[in-house]
Amino acid sequence: MKRFIGAAFVATAALLSANSAVAQDQVLLSSAGSKSGSAISIDLMTSGSAVGFNFIINVPADVEVDTSACLKYLPKSFTGRCAFKDSEVRVIAFSEQNVAMKAGANQIGLIRLFGLNDAKALQVRNVEIVNSEAKSISDKALIQ
């Protein structure tokens, strides 16, 4: 599983580095199917000014979700919460010291979806990435 997570993160970072048309600040979800479902990697691409973010992932009703590693790779200066309820994964994280995330691709964590083999069936909404002045700098998300 560690190899998959690392490979998904490297592939996402390489894809974004190669594509300069991609918005700088955005939530990135990427997946790899398995017999039982999908592992969805959650990453945040930032310009270096993001100190907080939140978003909701809509999940089909018959899908089981494991969020135990949702914020596993969140930077130590950040705190957050990830919860699954009513067919939604809700994610929020922020820096209590108002320290921005480093520029580039930042691995946040992963969720497991049982009964779903393609991340493109998911929908991301209510995306908000904020800077140190609590001003929204992006509402973008990309599902790969």
C-alpha positions, 0 to 999 in steps of 0.5 A, a space after each residue: 500500500 505504501 508503494 501505491 500511495 507514493 506512486 500516486 503522489 509522484 504521478 500527481 506531482 509529475 502530471 501537475 509539474 508538466 502541465 502549467 495550465 493547471 491552477 496553482 491552488 487546488 485539491 487533488 484526488 487520485 485513485 487506483 482501483 482494486 478488487 474491493 474498491 479504491 484508495 483515494 489519495 488526497 493531495 493539495 497543490 499550493 502556491 505557498 500561501 495556503 494556511 487552511 482548506 476544507 471540502 466535501 466529497 459526495 460518495 454514492 450511497 452504497 459505498 463504504 468509506 474508511 477515513 482513518 488515514 484521511 489526514 495521515 500526511 498533514 504537515 505537523 503545523 496543521 490540525 484537522 478533521 475528516 469525517 464520513 456521514 450521510 454519504 459525504 466525506 467532510 475534510 477541514 484542516 488549518 494551521 493554528 500558527 498561521 503557517 503556510 503549506 509549502 509550494 507545490 504538491 503536498 500529500 495530505 492522506 487517503 481514504 478507502 472506498 469499498 464498492 467503488 472502483 473509479 474516483 470519477 464517480 465522486 463529486 467534490 464541492 464546497 472547496 475553499 483554500 484560504 491564505 493567512 488573512 483568511 481570504 479564499 484563494 481557490 475553490 478548485 478541485 481535480 479528480 484523476 
